[in-house]
């Protein structure tokens, strides 16, 4: 009975803290900081934050303004900050280690030193080994007076920092003959402040216990950096894996396509109240403030929450987002870097829900039933499969395409088609929005996005097949801007002017004087292109590609029609005497008269 009462108290306290944390996360930086520091028990509140939420707040509030909060944070929260900040893939970044150590040293110097020595000695020794060189003077040796730049605290252990010149050049090597570690310049070009930080840390540690400094410097001098780094990397991966951050080579499995028949079903959801377990860490909530918008998944989650929600769905979504972050190697350091993987996750889940609806009209009620039935990770993989399929089509086409065989750049396809192919040839395929949604690219979110991209890819493939059948000599191009538009239109003009009498067809520029004769017949009185010219372009296309005019693919006919409409828009208002090849990229012209 007493245990039930204590558990009820813990549950009420946790729910109260959870509401406070949620309010802090959605507040602006200055207000969030005030709410934390003005809380009745700020330390208890800060240490109740999941590591990811506290890390997000650090960058939202500002790292330097966050120092008072870090002073009250738990050591495990400090460790998480180190884990996500100081690693570049599988290598430790000494400069970032300096920045994080400096921040924690300002927050609580003695606590940092005790924690580093007792809990992470190899980590600290690796850092020191990358930033300093240690010399130990034996009792019967004179002090190294030749080294003016060496620092000592006890006349026994001497240390100096790489990049600082010593009294003699030969002293740049230690007794074993190994070169000093090199001080790699910082990426931002600023001087490294590690020497000042390390000296302060060692002096503070000496004031606490000089024998600990002796042990630290002795072990630093004998450390094998590669071995220490490998072990720290292993331990870091274990800690992050517990939070859903798998190594990138494992997390990438989130993009592995899956079929509907392979989906695993959830355990049936019951109405029984969820038992609070105080030993289970709470899932991060920083992403919940971004679960808004018109996408199907966000609407469905809102509907589910009104119905009472699904147990552990927040934890499931957090784990999924973390896998996306790991697979895409994203550094979470501000609001924008958080929104990026979250938007991708929601878009792909929305697409996966539509796919599972088997073509039926997307409805929130149906989507809610699917989330109750299937795990989010499987729904995500279902959506990712659609983008992967269309990406595979694009890659397969490009391997044997006219563009590839003639070594033409993708810019040959023109702005729109280049955008489509560009979005499909990156590691994670994206939808070419062309700023329709105020962005150039965004993630596939609906089956309509997939269908539109597939239709445009089919047009590109049809266009490429047509160009492959023309038997054109690309090496004859010498002047102008070569795109599929200028190639088709120039070949048409050259043919109708009798300039291409044999094959392979030439792309030599057309003299402006000759071109004016064709141009004068191209447009009508109102600057429009009539049916006669349109039919002539289609006729030439059929003849040049060796097919009957009635057999021209519909997609190619649409492309040719679009070319003529673009000609009307760009050149229909230009007078004959004002033609200037410099401003006519849709034709290959030789220059002014």
C-alpha positions as CSV (number, residue, x, y, z in Angstrom):
1,X,0.0,0.0,0.0
2,X,2.8,2.3,0.9
3,X,4.6,1.5,-2.4
4,X,1.4,2.4,-4.3
5,X,1.3,5.8,-2.5
6,X,4.9,6.5,-3.3
7,X,4.5,5.5,-6.9
8,X,1.4,7.8,-7.2
9,X,3.5,10.7,-5.8
10,X,6.3,10.1,-8.2
11,X,3.8,9.9,-11.1
12,X,2.2,13.2,-10.1
13,X,5.6,14.8,-9.7
14,X,6.8,13.6,-13.1
15,X,3.7,14.7,-14.9
16,X,4.1,18.1,-13.3
17,X,7.7,18.3,-14.4
18,X,6.8,17.1,-17.8
19,X,4.3,20.0,-18.3
20,X,6.9,22.5,-17.1
21,X,9.5,21.1,-19.5
22,X,7.1,21.3,-22.4
23,X,6.4,24.9,-21.6
24,X,10.1,25.7,-21.4
25,X,10.8,23.9,-24.7
26,X,8.2,26.0,-26.7
27,X,9.3,29.3,-25.1
28,X,11.8,31.7,-26.7
29,X,15.4,31.5,-25.5
30,X,15.4,34.3,-22.9
31,X,12.1,33.3,-21.4
32,X,13.1,29.6,-21.3
33,X,16.3,30.5,-19.3
34,X,14.3,32.6,-16.8
35,X,11.8,29.8,-16.3
36,X,14.6,27.3,-15.6
37,X,16.5,29.5,-13.2
38,X,13.5,30.8,-11.4
39,X,12.0,27.4,-10.7
40,X,11.6,26.4,-7.1
41,X,14.1,23.6,-7.5
42,X,16.1,24.4,-10.7
43,X,18.6,21.5,-10.2
44,X,15.9,18.9,-10.0
45,X,14.1,20.5,-13.1
46,X,17.3,20.6,-15.1
47,X,18.3,17.1,-14.3
48,X,14.8,15.8,-15.2
49,X,15.3,16.9,-18.8
50,X,16.0,14.2,-21.3
51,X,19.6,14.6,-22.6
52,X,18.3,15.6,-26.1
53,X,15.9,18.2,-24.8
54,X,18.6,19.8,-22.7
55,X,21.0,19.8,-25.6
56,X,18.4,21.5,-27.8
57,X,17.8,24.1,-25.2
58,X,21.5,24.8,-25.0
59,X,21.6,25.9,-28.6
60,X,18.2,27.6,-28.5
61,X,19.2,29.7,-25.5
62,X,22.9,30.2,-26.5
63,X,25.9,28.2,-25.2
64,X,27.4,31.0,-23.1
65,X,24.1,32.1,-21.6
66,X,23.5,28.4,-20.8
67,X,26.5,28.1,-18.4
68,X,24.4,28.5,-15.2
69,X,22.2,25.7,-16.4
70,X,25.2,23.4,-17.2
71,X,26.5,24.1,-13.7
72,X,23.4,22.3,-12.3
73,X,23.1,19.6,-15.0
74,X,23.9,15.9,-14.3
75,X,27.2,14.4,-15.4
76,X,25.3,12.1,-17.8
77,X,23.9,15.2,-19.5
78,X,27.4,16.6,-19.8
79,X,28.5,13.3,-21.3
80,X,25.8,13.5,-23.9
81,X,26.9,17.0,-24.9
82,X,30.4,15.6,-25.4
83,X,29.2,12.6,-27.3
84,X,27.3,14.7,-29.9
85,X,29.6,17.7,-30.2
86,X,33.2,16.5,-30.3
87,X,33.1,13.6,-32.8
88,X,33.6,13.9,-36.6
89,X,32.2,10.5,-37.6
90,X,34.7,8.1,-36.0
91,X,37.4,10.7,-35.2
92,X,37.6,13.0,-32.2
93,X,37.9,16.7,-33.0
94,X,40.4,18.3,-30.5
95,X,39.2,21.8,-31.3
96,X,35.6,20.9,-30.4
97,X,36.9,19.2,-27.3
98,X,38.5,22.4,-26.3
99,X,35.2,24.4,-26.8
100,X,33.1,21.9,-24.8
101,X,35.7,21.5,-22.0
102,X,36.0,25.3,-21.8
103,X,32.2,25.6,-21.4
104,X,32.0,23.0,-18.7
105,X,35.1,24.4,-16.9
106,X,33.4,27.8,-16.7
107,X,30.2,26.1,-15.4
108,X,31.9,24.2,-12.5
109,X,35.7,23.7,-12.8
110,X,36.3,21.4,-9.8
111,X,33.4,19.2,-10.6
112,X,34.5,18.9,-14.3
113,X,38.0,17.9,-13.1
114,X,36.8,15.3,-10.6
115,X,34.4,13.9,-13.2
116,X,37.0,13.7,-16.0
117,X,39.6,12.1,-13.7
118,X,37.3,9.6,-12.1
119,X,34.9,8.8,-15.0
120,X,36.7,9.6,-18.2
121,X,40.4,9.5,-17.6
122,X,41.3,8.1,-21.0
123,X,39.2,10.8,-22.7
124,X,41.0,13.5,-20.9
125,X,44.4,12.0,-21.5
126,X,43.7,11.7,-25.2
127,X,42.8,15.3,-25.3
128,X,45.9,16.4,-23.5
129,X,48.1,14.1,-25.7
130,X,46.7,16.0,-28.8
131,X,47.4,19.4,-27.4
132,X,50.6,19.2,-25.3
133,X,54.0,17.6,-25.0
134,X,55.1,16.3,-21.6
135,X,58.7,16.0,-20.3
136,X,59.5,14.3,-17.0
137,X,62.7,15.3,-15.2
138,X,64.4,12.5,-13.3
139,X,65.7,13.3,-9.9
140,X,69.4,13.3,-11.0
141,X,68.7,15.5,-14.1
142,X,69.2,19.2,-14.3
143,X,66.0,21.2,-15.1
144,X,65.5,21.9,-18.8
145,X,66.6,25.5,-18.6
146,X,67.0,25.6,-22.4
147,X,63.2,25.3,-22.8
148,X,61.9,28.8,-22.1
149,X,58.4,27.9,-23.2
150,X,58.0,24.9,-21.0
151,X,55.7,25.2,-18.0
152,X,56.1,23.3,-14.7
153,X,54.1,23.3,-11.5
154,X,56.6,21.3,-9.4
155,X,59.9,21.4,-11.2
156,X,59.5,17.7,-12.1
157,X,56.8,17.5,-14.8
158,X,57.2,20.0,-17.6
159,X,54.8,20.6,-20.5
160,X,54.6,22.7,-23.5
161,X,52.1,23.2,-26.4
162,X,52.7,22.2,-30.1
163,X,53.3,25.1,-32.4
164,X,55.3,27.1,-29.9
165,X,59.0,27.2,-30.8
166,X,61.4,25.9,-28.3
167,X,64.9,27.1,-27.6
168,X,66.5,24.6,-30.0
169,X,65.1,23.0,-33.1
170,X,66.4,19.6,-32.1
171,X,64.3,19.7,-28.9
172,X,61.1,19.4,-31.0
173,X,61.5,15.6,-30.7
174,X,61.1,13.6,-27.5
175,X,63.5,11.1,-26.2
176,X,62.1,8.3,-28.3
177,X,62.5,10.4,-31.5
178,X,58.8,10.7,-32.2
179,X,57.6,14.1,-33.6
180,X,55.4,16.3,-31.5
181,X,51.7,16.1,-32.4
182,X,50.9,18.7,-35.0
183,X,48.5,21.6,-34.1
184,X,46.0,21.6,-36.9
185,X,44.6,25.1,-37.6
186,X,41.0,25.7,-36.6
187,X,38.4,25.8,-39.4
188,X,37.3,29.3,-38.5
189,X,40.9,30.6,-38.7
190,X,40.9,31.8,-35.1
191,X,43.8,30.9,-32.7
192,X,43.4,27.8,-30.6
193,X,42.7,28.7,-27.0
194,X,43.6,25.2,-25.7
195,X,46.9,26.2,-24.1
196,X,45.2,28.7,-21.8
197,X,42.4,26.3,-20.9
198,X,44.8,23.4,-20.2
199,X,47.1,25.5,-18.0
200,X,44.1,26.7,-16.0
201,X,42.8,23.1,-15.6
202,X,46.1,21.7,-14.5
203,X,46.7,24.5,-12.0
204,X,43.2,24.0,-10.6
205,X,43.8,20.3,-10.4
206,X,47.1,20.8,-8.7
207,X,45.4,23.0,-6.1
208,X,43.0,20.1,-5.4
209,X,45.7,17.3,-5.4
210,X,49.1,17.6,-7.0
211,X,49.6,13.8,-7.0
212,X,46.6,13.5,-9.4
213,X,48.3,15.9,-11.8
214,X,51.4,13.7,-11.6
215,X,49.4,10.6,-12.5
216,X,47.5,12.4,-15.3
217,X,50.6,13.7,-17.0
218,X,52.5,10.4,-16.6
219,X,49.7,8.5,-18.3
220,X,49.3,11.2,-20.9
221,X,52.9,10.8,-21.9
222,X,52.6,7.0,-22.3
223,X,49.1,7.0,-23.9
224,X,48.5,5.3,-27.3
225,X,46.2,7.8,-28.9
226,X,44.8,5.6,-31.6
227,X,43.9,2.8,-29.2
228,X,42.3,5.3,-26.7
229,X,40.3,7.0,-29.5
230,X,39.0,3.6,-30.7
231,X,37.9,2.6,-27.2
232,X,36.2,6.0,-26.7
233,X,34.4,5.6,-30.0
234,X,33.1,2.2,-29.0
235,X,31.8,3.5,-25.7
236,X,30.2,6.6,-27.3
237,X,28.4,4.4,-29.8
238,X,27.0,2.2,-26.9
239,X,25.7,5.3,-25.0
240,X,24.1,6.9,-28.1
241,X,22.6,3.6,-29.2
242,X,20.7,3.5,-26.0
243,X,19.1,6.8,-27.0
244,X,18.3,5.6,-30.5
245,X,21.4,7.0,-32.2
246,X,22.8,4.0,-34.0
247,X,26.1,4.3,-35.9
248,X,25.5,5.6,-39.4
249,X,26.3,2.3,-41.1
250,X,23.6,0.7,-38.9
251,X,21.0,3.5,-38.9
252,X,21.0,3.6,-42.7
253,X,18.8,0.5,-42.5
254,X,15.9,2.9,-41.9
255,X,15.9,3.5,-45.7
256,X,15.8,-0.2,-46.5
257,X,12.6,-0.7,-48.6
258,X,9.9,-3.0,-47.2
259,X,6.8,-4.4,-48.7
260,X,3.4,-4.4,-47.1
261,X,3.3,-8.1,-46.5
262,X,6.5,-7.8,-44.5
263,X,5.1,-5.3,-42.0
264,X,4.9,-6.3,-38.4
265,X,1.7,-5.7,-36.4
266,X,1.6,-3.9,-33.1
267,X,0.3,-5.5,-30.0
268,X,-3.4,-4.7,-29.6
269,X,-3.9,-1.4,-27.9
270,X,-6.0,-1.6,-24.7
271,X,-7.7,1.0,-22.6
272,X,-5.9,0.0,-19.5
273,X,-4.1,2.9,-17.8
274,X,-0.3,3.0,-18.4
275,X,1.8,2.2,-15.3
276,X,4.5,4.8,-14.7
277,X,8.0,3.4,-14.3
278,X,10.3,5.9,-12.6
279,X,13.3,3.9,-13.7
280,X,12.5,4.3,-17.4
281,X,13.9,7.5,-18.9
282,X,11.4,9.9,-20.4
283,X,11.4,10.4,-24.2
284,X,12.6,13.7,-25.5
285,X,9.9,16.2,-26.3
286,X,11.8,18.9,-28.2
287,X,10.4,17.7,-31.5
288,X,6.7,17.8,-30.5
289,X,6.5,21.6,-31.0
290,X,7.3,21.0,-34.6
291,X,4.6,18.4,-35.2
292,X,2.4,20.8,-37.1
293,X,1.4,21.4,-40.7
294,X,-0.8,20.1,-43.4
295,X,1.0,16.8,-43.9
296,X,-1.0,13.7,-43.3
297,X,1.1,12.4,-40.4
298,X,0.9,15.6,-38.3
299,X,-2.9,15.7,-38.8
300,X,-3.1,12.0,-37.8
301,X,-1.1,12.4,-34.6
302,X,-3.3,15.3,-33.6
303,X,-6.3,13.1,-34.2
304,X,-4.8,10.3,-32.1
305,X,-3.9,12.6,-29.3
306,X,-7.5,13.8,-29.1
307,X,-8.5,10.1,-28.9
308,X,-6.1,9.5,-26.0
309,X,-3.0,8.7,-28.0
310,X,-1.0,5.5,-28.4
311,X,1.3,4.3,-25.5
312,X,4.9,5.1,-26.1
313,X,4.3,6.6,-29.5
314,X,6.4,9.7,-28.6
315,X,9.3,7.3,-27.7
316,X,8.8,5.5,-31.0
317,X,8.8,8.7,-33.0
318,X,11.9,10.0,-31.1
319,X,13.8,6.8,-31.9
320,X,12.8,7.0,-35.5
321,X,14.0,10.7,-35.8
322,X,17.2,9.7,-34.1
323,X,17.9,7.0,-36.6
324,X,17.3,9.5,-39.4
325,X,19.7,11.9,-37.8
326,X,22.3,9.2,-37.5
327,X,21.8,7.9,-41.0
328,X,22.0,11.3,-42.5
329,X,24.9,12.4,-40.2
330,X,23.1,15.6,-39.1
331,X,24.5,17.8,-36.4
332,X,21.7,19.1,-34.1
333,X,22.8,22.6,-33.1
334,X,19.9,24.9,-33.8
335,X,16.2,25.0,-34.7
336,X,16.9,24.6,-38.4
337,X,18.9,21.4,-37.9
338,X,16.1,20.0,-35.8
339,X,13.4,20.8,-38.3
340,X,15.3,19.1,-41.2
341,X,15.2,15.5,-40.0
342,X,11.8,16.1,-38.4
343,X,10.3,17.3,-41.7
344,X,11.9,14.4,-43.5
345,X,10.4,11.9,-41.0
346,X,6.9,13.4,-41.2
347,X,6.9,13.6,-45.0
348,X,8.1,10.1,-45.4
349,X,5.6,8.8,-42.9
350,X,2.8,10.7,-44.7
351,X,3.9,9.1,-47.9
352,X,4.1,5.6,-46.3
353,X,0.6,6.0,-45.0
354,X,-0.7,6.9,-48.4
355,X,1.0,3.9,-49.9
356,X,-0.6,1.6,-47.3
357,X,-4.0,3.0,-48.2
358,X,-3.7,1.2,-51.6
359,X,-4.6,4.1,-53.7
360,X,-7.7,5.1,-51.6
361,X,-8.3,8.8,-50.8
362,X,-6.0,9.9,-48.0
363,X,-8.0,10.3,-44.9
364,X,-7.0,11.0,-41.3
365,X,-9.2,8.3,-39.9
366,X,-7.7,5.6,-42.1
367,X,-4.2,6.8,-41.4
368,X,-4.9,6.7,-37.6
369,X,-6.0,3.0,-38.0
370,X,-2.8,2.3,-39.9
371,X,-0.6,3.8,-37.1
372,X,-2.5,1.7,-34.5
373,X,-1.8,-1.3,-36.7
374,X,1.8,-0.9,-37.8
375,X,5.0,0.5,-36.3
376,X,6.3,3.9,-37.4
377,X,9.6,2.6,-38.6
378,X,7.9,0.2,-41.0
379,X,5.6,2.9,-42.2
380,X,8.7,5.1,-42.8
381,X,10.4,2.4,-44.7
382,X,7.3,1.9,-46.9
383,X,7.4,5.6,-47.8
384,X,11.2,5.5,-48.4
385,X,10.7,2.7,-50.8
386,X,8.8,4.9,-53.3
387,X,11.6,7.4,-53.5
388,X,14.2,4.7,-53.8
389,X,12.3,3.0,-56.7
390,X,12.2,6.2,-58.7
391,X,15.8,6.9,-57.9
392,X,16.8,3.5,-59.1
393,X,15.0,4.2,-62.4
394,X,16.8,7.4,-62.9
395,X,20.2,5.8,-62.2
396,X,19.5,2.9,-64.5
397,X,18.5,5.3,-67.3
398,X,21.6,7.5,-66.9
399,X,24.0,4.6,-67.2
400,X,23.2,4.2,-70.9
401,X,21.8,7.6,-71.7
402,X,22.7,9.9,-74.6
403,X,23.9,12.4,-72.0
404,X,26.3,10.0,-70.4
405,X,27.6,8.5,-73.7
406,X,28.3,11.9,-75.1
407,X,29.8,13.2,-71.8
408,X,27.4,16.1,-71.6
409,X,26.7,17.8,-68.3
410,X,23.3,17.4,-66.6
411,X,22.8,21.1,-67.2
412,X,22.2,20.1,-70.8
413,X,18.7,19.1,-69.7
414,X,17.7,22.7,-68.9
415,X,16.7,24.2,-65.6
416,X,13.5,22.2,-64.9
417,X,14.7,18.7,-66.0
418,X,18.1,19.3,-64.3
419,X,16.2,20.0,-61.1
420,X,14.2,16.8,-61.4
421,X,17.3,14.6,-62.1
422,X,19.4,16.5,-59.5
423,X,16.8,15.6,-56.8
424,X,16.9,11.9,-57.8
425,X,20.7,11.6,-58.0
426,X,21.6,12.7,-54.5
427,X,22.0,10.1,-51.8
428,X,18.5,10.6,-50.5
429,X,16.1,11.4,-53.3
430,X,14.0,14.6,-53.0
431,X,11.1,16.2,-54.8
432,X,12.0,19.2,-57.0
433,X,9.5,21.9,-55.7
434,X,11.0,24.7,-57.8
435,X,10.2,27.2,-55.1
436,X,6.5,26.4,-55.2
437,X,6.7,25.8,-51.4
438,X,9.4,28.5,-51.0
439,X,12.0,25.8,-51.2
440,X,13.9,24.4,-54.2
441,X,13.8,20.8,-52.9
442,X,11.7,19.1,-50.3
443,X,11.1,15.5,-49.2
444,X,8.5,13.4,-51.0
445,X,5.4,13.7,-48.9
446,X,2.5,12.4,-51.1
447,X,1.9,9.9,-53.9
448,X,1.1,13.0,-56.0
449,X,4.8,14.0,-55.6
450,X,5.9,10.5,-56.7
451,X,3.6,10.5,-59.7
452,X,4.6,14.0,-60.8
453,X,8.3,13.1,-60.6
454,X,7.7,9.8,-62.4
455,X,5.9,11.6,-65.2
456,X,8.7,14.1,-65.6
457,X,11.3,11.4,-65.5
458,X,9.4,9.6,-68.3
459,X,9.6,12.8,-70.3
460,X,13.4,13.0,-69.7
461,X,13.8,9.4,-70.8
462,X,11.7,9.9,-73.9
463,X,13.6,13.1,-74.8
464,X,16.9,11.2,-74.3
465,X,15.8,8.4,-76.6
466,X,14.8,10.9,-79.2
467,X,18.2,12.6,-79.1
468,X,20.0,9.2,-79.2
469,X,18.2,8.5,-82.5
470,X,19.3,11.8,-84.2
471,X,22.9,10.7,-85.0
472,X,24.3,14.1,-84.1
473,X,28.0,14.9,-83.8
474,X,28.3,16.7,-80.4
475,X,31.9,17.6,-81.1
476,X,30.8,20.1,-83.8
477,X,29.3,22.4,-81.1
478,X,31.7,25.3,-80.7
479,X,29.8,28.4,-79.7
480,X,26.7,29.3,-77.6
481,X,24.8,27.4,-74.8
482,X,24.2,23.8,-75.5
483,X,21.0,22.4,-74.1
484,X,18.4,20.0,-75.5
485,X,16.4,23.1,-76.5
486,X,19.2,24.7,-78.5
487,X,20.2,21.3,-79.9
488,X,16.7,20.5,-81.2
489,X,15.9,23.9,-82.5
490,X,19.3,24.5,-84.1
491,X,19.1,21.1,-85.9
492,X,15.6,21.9,-87.1
493,X,16.7,25.3,-88.4
494,X,19.9,23.9,-90.1
495,X,17.8,21.2,-91.8
496,X,15.2,23.6,-93.1
497,X,17.9,25.9,-94.3
498,X,19.7,23.0,-96.1
499,X,22.8,23.2,-93.9
500,X,22.7,19.5,-92.7
501,X,22.7,17.5,-95.9
502,X,24.5,14.5,-94.5
503,X,25.0,12.6,-91.3
504,X,26.2,12.8,-88.6
505,X,24.2,16.0,-88.1
506,X,26.3,19.1,-87.3
507,X,25.8,21.6,-84.5
508,X,27.9,24.3,-86.1
509,X,26.5,27.8,-85.3
510,X,24.2,29.4,-87.9
511,X,25.2,32.8,-89.4
512,X,23.0,35.5,-88.1
513,X,22.2,36.8,-91.6
514,X,20.9,33.3,-92.6
515,X,19.0,32.8,-89.4
516,X,17.1,36.1,-89.9
517,X,15.5,34.6,-93.0
518,X,14.1,31.6,-90.9
519,X,13.2,33.9,-88.0
520,X,11.1,36.1,-90.2
521,X,9.0,33.2,-91.3
522,X,8.7,31.6,-87.8
523,X,6.4,34.2,-86.2
524,X,3.1,35.6,-87.3
525,X,2.0,39.2,-87.1
526,X,1.1,38.9,-83.4
527,X,4.4,37.3,-82.5
528,X,2.8,33.8,-82.4
529,X,3.9,30.5,-83.9
530,X,1.2,29.0,-86.1
531,X,0.1,25.4,-86.6
532,X,2.1,25.2,-89.9
533,X,5.5,25.7,-88.0
534,X,4.4,23.4,-85.2
535,X,3.6,20.6,-87.7
536,X,6.9,21.2,-89.5
537,X,8.9,20.8,-86.3
538,X,7.0,17.6,-85.5
539,X,7.6,16.4,-89.1
540,X,11.3,17.1,-88.9
541,X,11.5,15.3,-85.6
542,X,9.9,12.2,-87.0
543,X,12.1,12.3,-90.1
544,X,15.3,12.9,-88.2
545,X,14.6,10.0,-85.7
546,X,13.4,7.6,-88.4
547,X,9.8,7.1,-87.3
548,X,6.4,7.9,-88.8
549,X,5.0,11.3,-87.7
550,X,2.0,9.5,-86.2
551,X,4.3,7.4,-84.1
552,X,6.0,10.3,-82.2
553,X,5.6,9.6,-78.5
554,X,3.0,11.8,-76.7
555,X,5.6,12.9,-74.2
556,X,7.9,14.1,-77.0
557,X,5.1,15.9,-78.7
558,X,4.5,17.8,-75.4
559,X,8.1,18.7,-75.2
560,X,8.1,20.1,-78.8
561,X,4.9,22.0,-78.1
562,X,6.5,23.5,-75.0
563,X,9.6,24.6,-77.0
564,X,7.4,26.6,-79.4
565,X,5.4,28.2,-76.6
566,X,8.7,29.2,-74.9
567,X,9.9,30.6,-78.2
568,X,6.8,32.7,-78.4
569,X,7.3,34.0,-74.9
570,X,11.0,34.8,-75.3
571,X,11.3,36.0,-78.9
572,X,7.9,36.8,-80.2
573,X,8.1,40.5,-79.4
574,X,11.6,41.0,-80.8
575,X,12.0,42.9,-84.1
576,X,14.2,41.4,-86.8
577,X,16.8,44.1,-86.7
578,X,17.1,43.7,-82.9
579,X,18.2,40.1,-82.9
580,X,21.3,39.6,-80.8
581,X,22.9,36.1,-80.5
582,X,24.2,36.9,-77.1
583,X,20.6,37.0,-75.7
584,X,19.2,34.0,-77.7
585,X,20.4,30.9,-75.9
586,X,17.7,28.7,-77.5
587,X,19.6,28.8,-80.8
588,X,23.3,28.2,-81.6
589,X,24.2,31.4,-83.6
590,X,27.5,32.5,-85.0
591,X,27.4,36.1,-83.8
592,X,26.4,39.5,-85.0
593,X,26.9,40.6,-88.5
